[in-house]
Amino acid sequence: MHNLNWSPSEKKAARAAFDAALEKALARAMAEFKSRAEAAASPSDMWEIESFLRQRRREIDETFDFRYSQLPLVFARLMQSGLLEERELAGLSEEKLEIIRSLLSLAAER
């Protein structure tokens, strides 16, 4: 995957798909945060929310790696988690889409 060449139009499409998935992930985290905060009734609940936020931020930071060499893997993971659909990758070459599909297939076999 390290030798993939990204055209300017593919870079633009990749960035748009990446940003849309990140927005979805952040919206999910925000909704869960609000739900937990509203249900909080004690100081220990408050610290549990803090722990949740730290963990979620770490997961998001680890998942959303916008290095072109990593994007096929990132996109496969995002598709697997429901944050991205293949149609949102319109503009990528068939070669890159095949790599993403292969990674998804491998993950499904596990």
Secondary structure, DSSP 8 states (H G I E B T S, - for coil): -TT----HHHHHHHHHHHHHHHHHHHHHHHHHHHHHHHH--SHHHHHHHHHHHHHHHHHHHHH----TTTHHHHHHHHHHTTS--GGGGTTS-HHHHHHHHHHHHHHHH-
